[in-house]
Amino acid sequence: MRSPAAPARAASLPLPTEVLKGDWTVALLALMMFLAPALGVPNELMLQDTLKSIVVSFAVLAAALFFFWNQRNRDTALRWHALVWLPLMLTLYALGSMVWSHTYLAGVEAIRWFIFTLIVWLGLNTLDRERMPLLAWGIHTGAFVAALWTALQFWTDMAFFPQGPNPASTFVNRNFFAEFLVCTLPFSVWLLVRARNSATVALLAFSLGFNLVAMFMTGTRSALLALLALAVVTPVVLWRFRGQLAFKSWDSGTRILAAGVLLISVLGLGLINTGNAKLIEEHVVEGKGMNALERSFLRAKSMTQTEEYTERSFSVRWVMWKATGRIIQQRPLTGVGAGAWEVDIPLYQDEGSQLETDYYVHNEILQLLAEYGLVGWIFLLALVAYLLRATWRTWWLKGPDEQEEGLLRAVTLAGLMAFLIVSNAGFPWRMASTGALFALFLAILAASDARLAQRGWTAATRLPWKPVFSQVAAVTAVGCLALASFITQQAAASESLIVRATKLALLVSQSGDYNNPKWIPQRDEMLGLIEEGIAINPHYRKITPMVADELAKWGDWKNAVWVWESVLGSRPYVAAIMTNVARGYAQMGEPDKAMAMLERAKKIQRSAPSVRSLEVILLSRNGNEAKALAIAREDINAGKYDYDMVNTGFVLAMRAQDWDLAIKSVELRTKGWPDTRADGDAKIGNAWIGKGNVNKALEHFRAALAATPAGQRQTMLNGIPQGLWPQLQK
């Protein structure tokens, strides 16, 4: 009697011999999953994920070309599966939203989902159980090499790959690396429990332990949560499909070897202290731990602290999530358009908050629903329904052949579980390595469905095929490779130009003497680079505004304004950029344009600190100092301020002889921007003179002089009443 959960079977859809013979698709996909995480850019002239996107795109398109060339004479059906419709549906939506939403960002999304769809379909038609170990080895070894870079960064402070939060391997951010690595662990375990000779067992046990330690080094909490879930699910999977494990045939020596190597790797390597100066500083300042095990424990423990949800990263993400919830509520059918979250989010954020430095929601589910509307809901609900059905059916597979299939399916589902967990706190769908892994998860399950030939809407079906289809598809693949080459060249050129311009701008600023004529050649070169970079890609707002910020610091408001306005052309609702442009117009003596930009910013975020401080500046310059002072006093006392607000607040307070407000303004500036302490002490000293307390004034003047370099002491003295100079020498 058949179990009520056992599905009815239909004729299976095996891979025809002509598909398998001489086909390199799986080998290229395995190579892709090795190279994408393992390779990085050794300089800052290209973003790390740009390189990874190039690797994934070219590998997939090359795999498609070889596949279609191999099928050029084919006249029998290939495979299709309902899962292929899901990313294809998002691709079509993204193409459509290019018409009515942000064209450039929607185009990027369309390309991303097209590559994703191609991975799923190619995997569906080429992945069999005999080739799965090759793909699994590609995934595992790619993760291991990435983990090796992480360990070197953690232990030796290796700086070969530029990165933000250390240790980030080749991913620029340690969270990106950890999110990728935790999703690969089920395949590492699958390879280990199927290994049959002791040397392979030892190698896999060590590399699995090493990968775990590398993940612990990051302290990424979403990855630690995913690992905890895997620690619960993996033993259940291995027990359920224990009949397929090579482990049961290991002798006692091999079992002890596997357990010993894994344990020694994790404990031995996990207790080695970091040699990374930035991580040592993190431990000293924030108590994040000196070794991998301590770091992971303390980071996991931090999730129980109230401050995490009121002051730290979760509180910031909660602000983003609430704003995204408003988009979903107000645009449930159409969404804001593929990729357009970062464009429209300022319109939906809380009054007084600014999310303009963020480009992603840090929650893939919310971003999908906000951008894709009804199409996103269909994708999400269909995917969840499929995964639940696949999990149920996998559990009830019986017989040796089905059990082997079940083990592979269960491992894949475990990887997807980890992937979906980290997707709730980051943006792994948009990262090239992790996004490709997501597509491969679905491809493996779809190919397995075809082999099991289960009935229903989740079953694989036949796709009619003719030789002409292969020929047209091969030509299309060549065209796509040519287009990818052009896009790669343009991306590399624009990023290189913009980054070089930014580095030159920072170099000049760091000299402290940026208006010296000796810097004119560098400044001219920088302007040429940024102009050329913006001409290639005017939508690149991650780094471009940094150049304008430095130009403003030098007093070159004309060039600063046009750079900022190039950003506004692509991201029209960024209040902080609007206020910068308005300040530029005010400095250039164009008050009408400055006020027009202020009004535009107030429509977006009337209470944002940057908008309020700009209003104070413009009111004071237009002769309405009383109203400007009232706004400054209100915001400073309420703790709502930015650098410009406390600066202007001090000036207005000194003019109005509001000494207490002047002192408070500078104290807040010093607290928020410690490098202004010396100037701040001098300003506070002058405020105490106004209050009639010379002794307090002298105390602050002495502190200001003590913190001032010898070459700048005279300039500092010039800001102190000359009558007090003799007393400062005592």
Secondary structure, DSSP 8 states (H G I E B T S, - for coil): ---TT---B-------HHHHTT--HHHHHHHHHHHHHH---SSSSS-HHHHHHHHHHHHHHHHHHHHHHHTTT--S-EEE-HHHHHHHHHHHHHHHHHHHS-HHHHHHHHHHHHHHHHHHHHHHHH--TTTHHHHHHHHHHHHHHHHHHHHHHHHH---SS--SSS--TTSSSHHHHHHHHHHHHHHHHHHHHH--SHHHHHHHHHHHHHHHHHHHHHT-HHHHHHHHHHHHHHHHHHHHTGGG-GGGG--HHHHHHHHHHHHHHHHHHHTSB---HHHHHHHHHH---SBHHHHHHHHHHHTT-THHHHTSHHHHHHHHHHHHHHHHHHSTTT-S-TT-HHHHGGGTS-TT---TT-SS-S-HHHHHHHHHHHHHHHHHHHHHHHHHHHHHHHHT--HHHHHHHHHHHHHHHHHHHHHHHHTTTS-GGGSHHHHHHHHHHHHHHHHHHHHHTB-STTS-EEE---HHHHHHHHHHHHHHHHHHHHHHHHHHHHHHHHHHHHHHHHHHHHTS-TTSGGGHHHHHHHHHHHHHHHHH-TT-TTTHHHHHHHHHHHT-HHHHHHHHHHHHHH-TT-HHHHHHHHHHHHHTT-HHHHHHHHHHHHHHHTT-HHHHHHHHHHHHHTT-HHHHHHHHHHHHHTT---HHHHHHHHHHHHHTT-HHHHHHHHHHHHHH-GGGHHHHHHHHHHHHHHHT-HHHHHHHHHHHHHTS-GGGHHHHHHTS-GGGHHHHT-
